[in-house]
């Protein structure tokens, strides 16, 4: 009885605050897809809290009490715009000195279930990177396996094979990929990459290209399609991205200014493609001599890209942000709803163009975590980003891995560890 009276007294004496609670992850006022995994959070200062929820239509109200304070209830809005059920990403240590274990994983968004698609145990602890799916098809996938006996792993249904692209074309290996919507072709950049290290500590590393061209692999013939305009010593072409109809290849290009990364400013380019061949000459879509373009991604006539001060590896640039170009009228705007004072980098559209997932270092400046945001085509605006939900709120802050290359997938991807390991035996 004394305990009950004490609890009732505590409730009566609870201080009412008109402020929203400071929680991690920050889910205050976000829009989430129907069926998303539950949003688990905690107080930023670690104080134990009590949460009550009330549902009114498409809005769930969260009432948080902590340390004798009852905070203003905050809304979470449920959208009926569907989201693709899975995402795939690479997990990697965020340092540049070394890494030990790499894995390409998938996560079911309706639950907390995460499974491995492949790990680098399959290729003797070599590097695995740059996974890609055609239109989010889980039955077709590529990624690169670096190191002894490496190449591009191509998965097509039950067929799993290893292809050395440099051995079937003009001695150019594949790097950053984009699978043609028709399924037959894959565009690659072919990059020779270097690293430089800063001494002032503001940015520990800069990754840059000394050579970079574009090629297209024809999966029916295992032959490589090239274009003289996309394979020049004077320019560095990278980050290919097909239009939704497959008739245009967007990419980034910079004048090869030599060994100073700060002199590299990539502009957005395009070239037409038809019947297995490039048509015409490259066209400049957008350029700014004071900034650099990376990772163009197209959906519904909108091209989302990462903009940084210079260079081609924005994950180490704290000033890197997301910008969006309207391909119909050429208008450009910063996607301020998505950006933070720290790095925003790799990003992908959902298949229906209503959601984006992107990588961000906004939480601690070091570990890359995944954020989602709803896109409203009528207003042209994104909703407030929200972090990938976890079973425990502390999971993302305690997991000593960065999330790399998030891609939406339309279903579960089969575990391919055994078949891929056999390629390297």
N, C-alpha and C positions, 0 to 999 in steps of 0.2 A: 504493500500500500504506500509506504514511504517513497519507493522508487517511482511508482506511477505518479504520485503528486509532484515529485521532483521533475519528471519529464514534462508534465503538464505546465509546470511553472516555467520551465525553459522555453516551451513553445509560446507561452503568453508574453515572455520577456524578450522574444526574438526581435532584433532590430530589423526594420524594413529598409531596404536600400532600393533606390531607383536606378541603380547601375546594373548592367548585366554582369554575371560572374566572369572572372578571368579564368578560363578553362583551357586545358590542353588535351586533345587538339581543339582548335577554335571552331566550333560548330554553330556559333550564334548566327542565326539568320540565313543559313545556307539552304539551297534547294537540292534535294536528293532524288534519285529515281525510285520509282515504286519497287519494292522488293530488295532494296539495298540492305546489306548487313547492318545490324544495329550500331548506333553511334555511341561508343563508349568513351567517356572522357573523365578527367580528374581536375581538381583545382591546380592552377599553375604552381602555387606555393606548397603543394603537397598536403594541404589541410584536408582532413576527411570531410566528405560532403554527403548530403542526402538529396536524392533527386526524385521528384514527382512529375509524372507526365499526364497531360490532358490532350485528347484528340478532338479537334473541331474541324470537320470537313477534311481538306487536304493539308491542314496545318497541325503539327504536334507541338504543344507548348511544354517547355522544360522549366520547372521551378526548382531552383537549387538553393539549399541552405547549408551554411558552413560557418563554424566558429561563432555561433550566436547571431549570424546575419542571414536574413532571408532576402535573396536577390530578386531583381525583376525577372519575370518569366521571359524566356526568349523563344522565338519560333523557329521551327524547321519545316520547310514547305516540301511536300511530296509532289513531284512532277509525274504526269502520266506519259511523258515522252520516254519511250523505251531506251534502255542502254544495253549494249552488247554484254552477254553474260560473263565473259571472261576477259582478263588482260594477261599478257605475257611480258616478262621483263627479265633482265639479267641482274643477279645479285653479285656485288663485287666490293672489296675493300676500297674506300675512297682515296687511299694514298697512291702515290705514283712510284714509290720505291720498289715495291714488290707486291705480289698477291699469291695466295696459296690455293684456295678453292674458288672456282667459278661455277655458277649454275644458271641455266635458263629455266625459269619457273613460270607457273601459271597460277592465277588466283581466281576462284569463283567469287563474283561480286555479291551474290546473294548470301554468302556464308563467309566463314573465315578460313575455308579450306585452301591451302597452298600445297601444290605438288611440283616435283621436279620433272621437267621434260628431258633435260640432259645435263650432265655435269662434266667438268673437264677431267674427271677420272677416265672418261671414254677415250681421250687422246693423250694419255700420259701426262696429265697436269698442264697441258698446253693452254693457250688462250682460246676461248670460244666467244664469238661476238657477232653483232649485227644481224640478229634474227629478223625475218620478215615473212609475212603471210599475204597471199593475193586476196584482197578484199576481206581479210579476216577469216579466210577458210582454214579451219583447224587441220584439215587433211593434207595441206600443202604448206611446206615451210622450207626456208633456207637459213643457214648461218655459216659463218666462217670458222674453221678450226686452224689455228696458227701453230707453227712449230714443225718438227720433223714429220714428213709425210702428210702435211696439211693440205688444205684446199677448201672448197665450198661443199658443204653437206647439203644435198637436195633431197627433200622428202616429198613424194608424190603418192599419196595413198599408202599402199604396202611396199612401194619401191623406195628404198633408202640407198643412196649412192654418194660417192665422193668424186668431185670433179676438180681437177687442177685447171682453172680457167686460163692461166698463163700458158699452159701446154697446148691449148686448142686454138689460141688466137695470136695476136701480135705481141706475145710475151708481156701481157698486161694482166695482173691479178685483180680480182674484184675486191672492193672495199665496201663503201656505203651502197646499199641496194634499194631498188624500188621495182616491185613486181608489176608488170603491165596488167591492166584490168582484164584483158583478153586471156591471160594465163600463159601465153606462149613465150613471152619475152621478159627478161629481167635486165633493167638498166643498172650499171654499176659505175661508180667512180673508181679509178685506179690510182691510188695515192702512195707517194713516197713521203713518209712522215718523220719529222725530227722533233726533239724536245730541247727547250732552253730553260734555265733556272734563274729566278730572280734572286737578288741579294738583299733587297729591302724588306722582304717578308710580306708585302701587301698582296702579291699574287705569286705563289710558290713556283708555278710552272706555266710555260706556254708551249702548246703543241701546235705545230704548223707544217705545211706541205712545202716541199721543194720541187715536187712534180706532181701533177694531177691531171688526168684525162677522163673522158666518159666513153664507155663501151656498152654494148647491148649483147646479151647472151640469148641465142635462139635455142630453146630447150628441145625443139623437135630435131634439130640437126647437130646440136652441141657445137655450133659455130659462133663466132664473135663478129658482130656488126660494128663497124667504126665509121666515123665521119671526120674528114680532114679538119673541119672547123672546130671539132671538139677534142682534137688531139694535137695541140700546138705547144711549143716550148714557151711561148710568150705569155700564155694564160694558164691559170690553174682552175680547172673545172671540177666541181664536186657537188655532192648532195642532190642526186637526181630525184625527181618526183613527177610521176605521170599525172596528167589531167584525168578526170573521171571517165572521159570517152576514149582515152588512150591516144588521142590525136596530137597531143602536145607533151613535150618533155620539158619541165621546168628544172632549173638547176642554178647553182651559184658559181660565179667566176670572178677571179681577181687577176690583175696584171702581175706577172711574176717579177716582183720588185727585188728579189735577192734574199739574203739571209736575215733581214730585219723583220720580225713578225709584225711589229707596229706599223709597218708600211703596207700591210695587206688589208685591203678593204674590198670585200666581196659584194658584187651586185647581183641582182636577180635577173636571170635570163630565161629564154625559151627558144625551142626549135620544134618545127612540125615533124611528125612521124606518120608514115602510112605504108601499109603493105610490106613491113619489114625493112623499111629504109627511111633515113632522114630526108626531109624535103626542105629546100631553101637554105637560108642562112640564119644564124642565131639572131635573136632580137632582144634588145635590152628592155626589161619590164620596169625596173626601178633601181635607182642607184643613189648613194649618198657618199661623198668623198670622206665624210667624217664618221662613218659607221660601216658595219659589215653585216651581211645577211647569211643566215644558216638555216637549215632544216625547213625548207618550204613544204607545206602540206595543204592540199586543196580539197575543199568540199563545198558543194552548193554555190560555186562561183566566188568563194572567199578563200584567200590564200593566207594562212597563218604562218609566220616565220619568227625565228629568234633574231633579235637585233643587238649587236654588241659594238664596242668601240672599234675593234679591229680583229683580224684573224679569223680562224676557222674552227676553233674548239671552245665554244662559249661556256662550257661547264665550269671553267676556272675563272670566268669573268663575273665579278659581283654585279656589274652594271648590266648584264644581259637581261633583256626583257622580251616579252612577246608582243608582236605587232601584227595587224591584219590589213590586207590589201583587198579591195573590191576589184575583181578582174573586169567587171562590166564598165565601171566608170573611172577606174584608176585611183580612187580615193584611198587614202591611207590613214590609219589611226593607231595610236598605242592602245593595246588591250589593257588599260589601266586596272580593270576589275581583276585581272589575273596576276598582276605584277606585285613585287615586293622590293624592299631595299637590297635584297640579295639575288642570287642567280635564278632565273627561269630559263629552261633550256629545251630539251627534247620534248616533243608533243605529238599527239595523234588525235584524229577525229574519230568519233564513233561512226558506224556504218550509216546511220540516218542523219548524221550531222547535227545532232542535238546535244552532244556532250563532247568535251575534250578531256584528255588526261595529259598531264605534263609533269616534268621533273622540276623540283625546286629545292633550293638550299636555304629557304627563308627561316628555318627553325634554329639552326646553329651555325650556318655558314660553311659546314663541312660535309655533312651527310645529305645525300640527295634522296628526297622522299617524294611520294606520288600524291598529286592533287587532282581532283576532278572539278569540273564546272559545267553548269548547264548553259546552253546557247539558245537564245530566242531569235529566230530569223526575222521576226516582225520588227523588233527594236534594233537588231544588230548588236545586242549586248550580251555579255556573259554574266551569270550569277556569281555570287561569292564562292571562291574555291573552298573545297573541303578535303581534308586528308583521307587517304585510304583507311577505312575503319579496321580496327584490330580487336581481337578478343579481350585484350587488356590495353588500357590507354597508354601504359608505359612501354608497350611493345616497340613502337617506332623509335623512342628515345634510347632504348636499351639494345636494340639490334645494331650491331657494329658492321653493317653492310649498307651500301648505297644501292638504290634502285636505278637501273639503267635501261634506256630504250623501251619505255612502256608502249605496248601495241594492243589495241582491242582485238579480241578474237570471238568468233561467233559460236564457239562451243569448246568442249574440252579437247586438248591435244593429247594424243597417245604418248605414253612413256616410251621413249626411243633409245634409252640408254644401252640396252643389249645390242640392238642392231647397229648403232653407231660405233660401239666399242669394237665390233667385228671388222669395221672398216679400217681400223688402225692396228689390228693384230699382225 
